[in-house]
Amino acid sequence: MKIKDVDKVCIVDIAGNAISKSDLIELKKIFEKKVLKKRIGINLKNVLDTGHEFLDFLEQCCEKQKLSVFNVNNEVYLMLFILKYDKYVNIYLNEEDFYSDKKCIVYRRLKLLKKAA
């Protein structure tokens, strides 16, 4: 895992194809140190599997500050959307969008209503 502190953001690059327990422990430490001081973004470019511990971490963190993820694999992206974890995390297409805080992916869940007869 690589950590880059740039201006008002902290970028964490996950190196492996899954988020290990040691990665999760390190993410928790980073979050505790940087919360409210910097926006925290997690690069999930290589990650194919997140695990429920990571999802629980996202849910717990959103109470203090929303984390951001970017370069998300299609399977992970779909899982975040289906499990409705997109409300706990900001999702960006790439690092540039996260850094500039523009083009955040927004989901709109629309429901079809039956017309009253």
Secondary structure, DSSP 8 states (H G I E B T S, - for coil): -EEEEETTEEEEE--SSB--HHHHHHHHHHHHHHTTTSEEEEE-SS-SB--HHHHHHHHHHTTT--EEEES--HHHHHHHHHTTGGGTEEEESSHHHHHHT---B------------
